[in-house]
C-alpha cells in the first residue's frame, strides 16, 4: 500500500497520472490515441529518438503543455521547476517539447477539428468522458466507519467534534452536514467540498474512517444482510481481493455477526504480505489472506470446510467504475490497474474472453461447494459487456 504519502496526496498524484494516460491510451479513433497521434503527426520521437524509451515522461510533460494551453510557465515558478526537472532528468525533454509547442498545438487543433470536438475529452471512449469522471467531484464523499478500531458512537462524536452535524432530512448535504447511508451499514456521506478536509483529518489518518467509493461496498453490504437474515453459521469466502479496502469493509461487517467465524480472502498473489500489513493497520483480526487463486485450489482442500457463504468478486473490465482514481488508490496505487482502466475499447474487448472464463470458473467452483448455502456476485462493468457476458456464460 502507498503508506508513505497521506491519502489526499496519494489521490492527487493518481489523478495527475490518470489524465495524461487516459488521453494517451483512450480514443474514439480506433486504436489511434490522442496525445500519441499528436506526437506522430509532428514526428517528435523521430526528431528526438533519445526519448523513445521515456514515453511516460513525454506524455506527462506534453499533457502539462496542453493544460497550459501551450503557453509559457509562470515565471514565479521557474526556479523551483528548473531545480526539480534537473533532479529528475527532465530538463532536456522539456526544452525540446517547448521548441515544438507551436507544431504540437497545431496537431492537437487538427485532431479536434477533424472530429468536431470542442475539447479533447470528447475524443475519449464513453467510460472516460469528462462528464462521467468529473461527475465524481459533485458526488458526496463516502467512507465507512472502521468498527474494528473504533465504536460507531465514538466516531459520531469525533465527526461532530470536526464541525460536522448529522443531517435530519434528505435534502442535499450542506458543507457542514453528514448522513448515514441507508443501504450500506456503517457508511457515511459528506458534502463533496469536504473531500480534502476529510482526507487530511485524524479520522482518516488513524484509520477510524476509510474513504471509499460506495459502489465497491454494495456486494459486501448485501452479503452481510443475507447472513443475518438467514442466520447462517460458519466462515465467509471472498474469491478475489480486488481491493483490500473492500475486504476490510466486509471483515468489519462480519466482526459484528457472532455466527460468523472468519473471512477467507483469496487471490492476493505476491501482495499477500502487503495486504496482511494493511489489514493489521486497520485492526482487522478475523480475516485470513491467501496468495492462492480460489479456482486453482485442489478439490480435496480442507481450507473451505465450514464455509457457509461466498462473495464472488471475479475480475472484470471495471468499465462501469465512476471513480477510477479511487479504485487505483484503494489498490495501493496500482499503476497496472491505471493502465487497464484507460485501455481503448478495442483492447478492453480483447480481454473480455479471458475475464469471462475466469468468471465462469469462479461461479462454477463457488456453486460446487455443497456446504455453501448463499452467495453474492460483485461485478462493475457496463451493461453492454454484461449482456455479452450473460450470453457467453
C-alpha positions in Angstrom: 0.0 0.0 0.0 1.1 3.6 -0.5 1.6 4.4 3.1 4.4 7.0 2.7 2.0 9.6 1.4 -1.2 10.8 3.1 -4.4 9.8 1.3 -5.1 13.3 0.0 -1.6 13.5 -1.7 -1.9 9.9 -2.9 -5.2 10.8 -4.7 -3.8 13.9 -6.2 -0.8 12.0 -7.6 -3.0 9.3 -9.1 -5.4 12.0 -10.6 -2.5 13.7 -12.3 -1.3 10.4 -13.7 -4.8 9.3 -14.8 -5.4 12.4 -17.0 -2.4 12.0 -19.4 -2.7 8.2 -19.5 -6.4 8.3 -20.5 -5.6 10.9 -23.2 -2.8 8.7 -24.4 -4.5 5.3 -24.4 -8.1 6.1 -25.0 -9.5 7.4 -28.2 -12.7 7.1 -30.4 -10.5 6.8 -33.5 -10.0 3.1 -33.4 -6.6 2.3 -32.0 -5.2 5.7 -32.5 -4.6 7.6 -29.3 -4.9 11.3 -28.7 -1.6 12.5 -27.4 0.3 9.9 -29.2 -1.3 10.9 -32.5 -0.1 14.5 -31.9 3.4 13.2 -31.3 3.2 11.1 -34.5 1.9 14.0 -36.6 4.8 16.2 -35.5 7.3 13.3 -35.8 8.6 14.3 -32.3 10.1 11.0 -31.4 11.6 10.7 -34.9 13.4 14.0 -34.4 14.4 13.2 -30.8 14.9 9.4 -30.7 16.7 9.6 -27.4 13.2 9.9 -25.8 11.7 6.8 -27.4 12.2 4.8 -24.2 10.8 7.6 -22.0 7.2 7.7 -23.3 5.7 8.1 -19.8 7.7 11.3 -19.2 6.9 12.5 -22.7 3.1 12.0 -22.0 3.3 13.8 -18.7 5.1 16.8 -20.0 3.0 17.0 -23.2 -0.1 16.9 -21.0 1.3 19.7 -18.9 1.9 21.7 -22.0 -1.6 21.1 -23.2 -3.1 22.1 -19.8 -1.1 25.4 -20.1 -2.7 25.9 -23.5 0.8 25.7 -25.0 1.8 28.9 -23.2 5.0 29.5 -21.1 5.0 28.6 -17.5 4.5 31.1 -14.7 7.9 32.8 -14.3 7.5 32.9 -10.5 7.7 29.0 -10.5 10.6 28.8 -12.9 13.4 28.5 -10.3 11.6 25.7 -8.4 10.7 24.0 -11.7 14.3 24.1 -13.0 15.7 22.6 -9.8 13.0 19.8 -9.8 13.5 19.0 -13.5 17.3 18.9 -13.2 17.0 16.4 -10.3 14.6 14.2 -12.3 16.5 14.5 -15.6 13.6 16.2 -17.4 15.3 19.4 -18.4 16.3 18.4 -21.9 12.9 16.7 -22.7 11.0 19.8 -21.5 13.2 22.1 -23.6 12.6 20.0 -26.8 8.9 19.8 -26.2 8.7 23.6 -25.8 10.7 24.0 -29.1 7.9 22.1 -30.8 5.0 23.6 -28.9 3.6 25.5 -31.9 3.5 22.4 -34.1 2.1 20.3 -31.2 -0.7 22.8 -30.6 -1.5 22.7 -34.3 -1.6 18.9 -34.3 -4.0 18.9 -31.4 -6.2 21.5 -33.0 -6.3 19.4 -36.2 -7.5 16.4 -34.2 -10.3 18.4 -32.6 -11.4 20.0 -35.9 -11.4 16.6 -37.7 -13.6 15.1 -35.0 -15.8 18.2 -34.3 -14.6 18.1 -30.7 -14.6 21.3 -28.7 -12.2 19.6 -26.2 -10.0 16.6 -26.2 -12.2 14.7 -23.7 -14.9 14.4 -26.4 -12.5 12.1 -28.3 -12.4 9.7 -25.4 -14.4 6.4 -25.2 -17.6 6.7 -23.1 -16.2 5.4 -19.9 -13.5 8.0 -19.8 -15.6 11.1 -20.8 -15.2 14.1 -18.6 -18.9 14.2 -17.8 -18.6 10.8 -16.1 -15.3 11.1 -14.5 -15.6 14.7 -13.3 -19.1 14.0 -12.0 -17.5 12.4 -9.0 -16.4 15.9 -7.9 -20.1 16.7 -7.4 -20.9 13.4 -5.7 -20.9 13.0 -1.9 -17.6 12.0 -0.2 -18.2 8.5 1.1 -16.4 6.2 3.5 -17.1 3.6 6.1 -16.6 3.5 9.9 -13.9 1.1 10.9 -15.6 -0.6 13.9 -12.7 -3.0 14.2 -10.8 0.0 15.5 -13.4 2.4 16.9 -17.0 2.2 18.0 -19.5 3.9 15.7 -20.8 6.0 18.6 -17.3 7.3 19.2 -16.9 8.0 15.5 -20.0 10.1 15.6 -18.6 12.2 18.5 -15.3 12.6 16.6 -17.1 13.7 13.4 -19.2 16.3 15.3 -16.0 17.5 17.0 -14.7 18.1 13.5 -17.5 20.5 12.9 -20.0 18.3 11.1 -23.6 17.7 12.2 -25.9 14.8 11.4 -28.4 15.7 8.7 -32.0 15.3 9.8 -33.6 15.2 6.4 -33.0 14.0 2.8 -32.2 17.4 1.3 -28.8 17.9 -0.4 -26.0 17.9 2.1 -24.6 21.3 3.1 -20.8 21.7 3.7 -21.2 21.2 7.5 -23.5 18.1 7.3 -23.2 14.4 7.0 -25.6 11.5 6.9 -25.5 7.7 7.2 -26.1 5.6 4.1 -29.5 3.7 4.0 -28.1 0.7 2.1 -24.5 0.1 3.3 -24.1 -0.3 7.1 -21.5 1.9 8.8 -21.3 4.1 5.6 -21.3 7.9 5.9 -21.8 10.6 3.2 -20.4 14.1 3.4 -20.5 17.2 1.2 -18.1 16.9 -1.8 -16.3 20.0 -0.7 -15.2 18.1 2.4 -13.1 15.6 0.4 -9.8 17.4 1.1 -10.5 18.1 4.8 -11.6 14.5 5.5 -8.6 13.0 3.7 -6.3 15.0 5.9 -8.2 14.5 9.1 -7.2 12.3 12.0 -10.3 10.3 11.4 -8.8 9.0 8.1 -5.1 9.1 9.1 -5.8 6.9 12.1 -8.0 4.5 10.0 -11.1 5.3 12.1 -12.9 6.1 8.8 -11.8 4.6 5.5 -12.7 6.7 2.4 -14.0 4.6 -0.4 -16.4 4.7 -3.3 -19.8 3.3 -2.2 -20.1 1.2 -5.3 -17.3 -1.1 -4.1 -19.1 -2.0 -0.9 -22.6 -2.8 -2.2 -21.7 -6.5 -2.6 -20.3 -6.9 1.0 -23.3 -5.0 2.4 -25.8 -7.2 0.5 -24.0 -10.4 1.7 -23.8 -9.1 5.3 -27.6 -8.6 5.4 -28.3 -12.0 3.9 -26.1 -13.7 6.6 -28.1 -12.0 9.3 -31.5 -12.7 7.8 -30.7 -16.4 7.1 -28.8 -16.8 10.4 -26.0 -18.7 8.7 -23.1 -20.0 10.7 -19.5 -20.6 9.7 -16.9 -18.8 7.6 -17.3 -16.5 4.6 -15.2 -16.8 1.5 -14.1 -14.0 -0.8 -12.9 -15.3 -4.1 -10.7 -12.4 -5.2 -9.1 -9.4 -3.4 -9.7 -6.7 -5.9 -9.3 -4.0 -3.2 -8.1 -4.6 0.3 -10.4 -1.7 1.4 -13.4 -3.7 0.3 -12.1 -6.8 2.0 -11.6 -4.8 5.2 -15.2 -3.4 4.9 -16.6 -6.9 4.6 -14.5 -8.0 7.6 -15.8 -5.2 9.7 -19.4 -6.2 8.9 -18.7 -9.8 9.7 -17.0 -8.9 13.0 -20.4 -7.7 14.3 -22.0 -11.1 13.4 -21.5 -13.6 16.2 -22.4 -16.5 14.0 -19.5 -15.9 11.5 -16.1 -17.2 12.5 -13.8 -15.7 9.8 -13.4 -14.2 6.4 -11.2 -16.2 4.0 -9.9 -14.0 1.1 -8.1 -15.5 -1.9 -6.1 -14.3 -4.8 -3.6 -11.9 -3.1 -0.7 -13.3 -5.0 2.6 -11.6 -4.5 0.9 -8.8 -2.5 -0.2 -11.1 0.4 2.3 -9.6 2.9 1.3 -6.1 1.8 -2.4 -6.8 2.3 -1.8 -8.5 5.7 0.0 -5.4 6.9 -2.8 -3.1 5.7 -5.5 -5.2 7.4 -3.4 -5.2 10.6 -3.2 -1.4 10.5 -7.0 -1.3 10.4 -7.1 -3.8 13.4 -8.8 -6.4 11.3 -8.3 -9.7 13.0 -11.0 -12.0 11.6 -9.5 -12.4 8.1 -7.1 -14.8 6.6 -5.5 -13.7 3.3 -4.3 -16.4 0.9 -1.9 -15.9 -2.1 -3.5 -18.8 -3.9 -6.2 -18.4 -6.5 -9.6 -19.7 -5.4 -10.2 -21.5 -8.7 -6.9 -23.3 -8.5 -7.5 -24.8 -5.1 -7.4 -28.7 -5.1 -10.7 -30.4 -4.8 -9.7 -32.1 -1.6 -8.5 -28.9 0.2 -9.7 -28.5 3.8 -9.5 -24.7 3.6 -13.1 -24.5 2.6 -14.5 -26.6 5.4 -17.1 -24.6 7.3 -17.7 -22.0 4.6 -21.4 -21.1 4.6 -21.4 -18.2 2.1 -19.3 -16.8 -0.8 -18.7 -13.3 -2.1 -17.7 -14.0 -5.7 -15.7 -11.0 -6.9 -14.0 -12.2 -10.1 -12.1 -9.8 -12.3 -13.9 -7.6 -14.8 -13.2 -4.7 -17.1 -14.1 -2.1 -14.5 -15.6 0.0 -17.3 -18.6 0.8 -15.1 -16.4 2.4 -12.4 -17.3 6.0 -12.0 -14.2 6.9 -10.0 -11.1 5.2 -11.5 -8.8 7.2 -9.3 -10.5 5.8 -6.1 -10.1 2.3 -7.4 -6.4 2.7 -8.1 -5.8 4.3 -4.7 -7.7 1.5 -3.0 -5.4 -1.0 -4.6 -2.4 0.8 -3.1 -1.5 2.9 -6.2 -1.7 0.0 -8.6 -0.3 1.5 -11.8 -1.2 -1.7 -13.7 -4.8 -1.1 -12.9 -4.4 2.5 -14.0 -3.4 1.3 -17.5 -6.3 -1.3 -17.5 -8.8 1.5 -16.7 -7.6 3.6 -19.6 -7.4 0.9 -22.2 -9.1 1.8 -25.5 -12.3 -0.2 -26.1 -10.6 -2.5 -28.6 -8.0 -3.6 -26.1 -10.8 -3.9 -23.5 -12.8 -6.2 -25.8 -9.7 -8.4 -26.3 -9.6 -9.1 -22.6 -13.2 -9.9 -22.2 -12.9 -13.5 -23.2 -10.3 -14.2 -20.6 -12.3 -12.3 -18.0 -15.5 -14.3 -18.8 -13.6 -17.6 -18.5 -12.3 -16.6 -15.0 -15.8 -15.6 -14.0 -17.3 -18.9 -15.3 -14.7 -20.9 -13.4 -15.2 -18.8 -10.2 -19.0 -19.2 -10.3 -18.7 -22.9 -11.1 -16.3 -23.6 -8.3 -18.4 -21.5 -5.8 -21.6 -23.4 -6.6 -19.8 -26.8 -6.4 -19.3 -26.4 -2.7 -22.2 -28.4 -1.1 -22.0 -26.7 2.3 -22.4 -23.2 0.7 -26.0 -22.1 1.0 -25.7 -18.5 -0.2 -23.6 -16.3 -2.4 -23.3 -12.8 -3.9 -21.7 -11.9 -7.2 -20.0 -8.5 -7.4 -19.1 -7.0 -10.8 -18.6 -3.5 -12.2 -18.9 -3.1 -15.9 -21.2 -1.5 -18.5 -24.5 -3.1 -19.5 -23.4 -4.0 -23.0 -20.5 -6.0 -21.6 -22.8 -7.6 -19.1 -25.1 -8.7 -21.8 -22.2 -10.2 -23.8 -21.1 -12.0 -20.6 -24.5 -13.5 -19.9 -24.7 -14.9 -23.5 -21.2 -16.4 -23.1 -21.8 -17.8 -19.6 
